[in-house]
Amino acid sequence: QYLPEPTAALDWRASPMRAPSLEGACPAFVATASHDVLRDEAEEYARRLRRAGVTVKQKRYVGWHGFWGRRTRRSKVDGLKVLEDVAAELTAAFLASLPPNGSSTG
């Protein structure tokens, strides 16, 4: 849906799983839903990242896909909890990247 043409899906930039190597990728937080058709692919991506030496935190939420930022009867996943988890991971990553004691590097 977001690609200009179907053949663009073969490019690793559209699907990182197609990259020959994931070495040097940024740390990742991989959130999946237990009943998502893409769950296995996302979890394999997390495994590939780990094998490439990338720091990965992974969490599988119980319920259906389509849970971001909301909770529906069908989803059963508390989407707001997912957003809180993602925000906590991003906050930790950003804080870890700051210079010590708030000193400036330039």
C-alpha positions as CSV (number, residue, x, y, z in Angstrom):
1,Q,0.0,0.0,0.0
2,Y,2.8,2.4,0.7
3,L,5.1,1.4,-2.2
4,P,5.0,3.0,-5.6
5,E,5.0,-0.4,-7.4
6,P,4.9,-4.1,-6.3
7,T,8.6,-4.7,-7.3
8,A,9.7,-2.1,-4.7
9,A,8.8,-4.7,-2.0
10,L,11.9,-6.6,-3.0
11,D,14.2,-3.8,-1.9
12,W,15.6,-4.3,1.6
13,R,14.8,-0.7,2.5
14,A,11.1,-1.5,2.2
15,S,11.5,-4.8,4.1
16,P,14.6,-5.0,6.3
17,M,14.2,-8.8,6.5
18,R,15.5,-8.8,2.9
19,A,18.8,-7.2,3.9
20,P,21.7,-9.5,3.5
21,S,23.0,-8.4,6.9
22,L,21.5,-6.5,9.9
23,E,24.9,-5.9,11.5
24,G,25.1,-2.2,12.6
25,A,21.3,-1.7,12.8
26,C,20.0,0.4,15.6
27,P,18.7,-1.1,18.8
28,A,15.1,-2.2,18.5
29,F,11.9,-2.8,20.4
30,V,9.8,-5.3,18.6
31,A,6.2,-5.5,19.7
32,T,3.9,-8.2,18.3
33,A,0.4,-9.4,18.9
34,S,-0.2,-13.1,19.5
35,H,-2.9,-13.2,16.8
36,D,-1.2,-11.3,14.0
37,V,-0.4,-12.7,10.6
38,L,2.9,-10.9,10.6
39,R,3.9,-12.0,14.2
40,D,6.2,-14.8,13.0
41,E,8.0,-12.5,10.5
42,A,8.4,-9.8,13.2
43,E,9.8,-12.2,15.7
44,E,12.2,-13.7,13.1
45,Y,13.4,-10.1,12.4
46,A,14.1,-9.8,16.2
47,R,16.1,-13.0,16.1
48,R,18.1,-11.9,13.0
49,L,18.9,-8.6,14.8
50,R,20.1,-10.5,17.8
51,R,22.3,-12.8,15.7
52,A,23.8,-9.7,14.1
53,G,24.7,-8.4,17.6
54,V,22.0,-5.8,17.8
55,T,20.3,-5.1,21.1
56,V,16.7,-6.1,20.9
57,K,13.9,-6.0,23.4
58,Q,10.9,-7.9,22.4
59,K,7.4,-8.3,23.7
60,R,4.4,-10.3,22.5
61,Y,1.1,-8.9,23.6
62,V,-1.9,-11.2,23.8
63,G,-4.6,-10.4,21.3
64,W,-5.2,-9.4,17.7
65,H,-3.2,-7.0,15.5
66,G,-4.2,-3.4,15.0
67,F,-3.8,-2.5,18.7
68,W,-1.7,0.6,18.5
69,G,-3.0,3.3,20.9
70,R,-6.4,1.7,21.5
71,R,-8.2,-1.2,23.0
72,T,-11.0,-2.8,21.2
73,R,-13.1,-5.8,22.1
74,R,-11.6,-7.8,19.2
75,S,-8.0,-6.8,19.9
76,K,-7.9,-7.7,23.6
77,V,-4.6,-5.8,23.6
78,D,-4.4,-2.7,25.7
79,G,-3.0,-0.4,23.0
80,L,-2.3,2.4,25.4
81,K,-0.1,0.0,27.4
82,V,1.8,-0.8,24.2
83,L,2.4,2.9,23.6
84,E,3.5,3.3,27.2
85,D,6.0,0.5,26.7
86,V,7.3,2.0,23.4
87,A,7.6,5.5,25.0
88,A,9.5,4.0,27.9
89,E,12.0,2.2,25.6
90,L,12.5,5.4,23.5
91,T,13.0,7.5,26.6
92,A,15.6,5.1,28.0
93,A,17.4,5.0,24.6
94,F,17.5,8.8,24.3
95,L,18.6,9.2,27.9
96,A,21.4,6.6,27.4
97,S,22.6,8.6,24.4
98,L,23.1,11.8,26.4
99,P,26.6,12.8,27.4
100,P,27.3,12.3,31.1
101,N,26.4,15.0,33.5
102,G,24.6,16.9,30.8
103,S,27.8,18.2,29.4
104,S,27.8,19.5,25.8
105,T,30.0,18.0,23.1
106,G,29.9,21.0,20.8
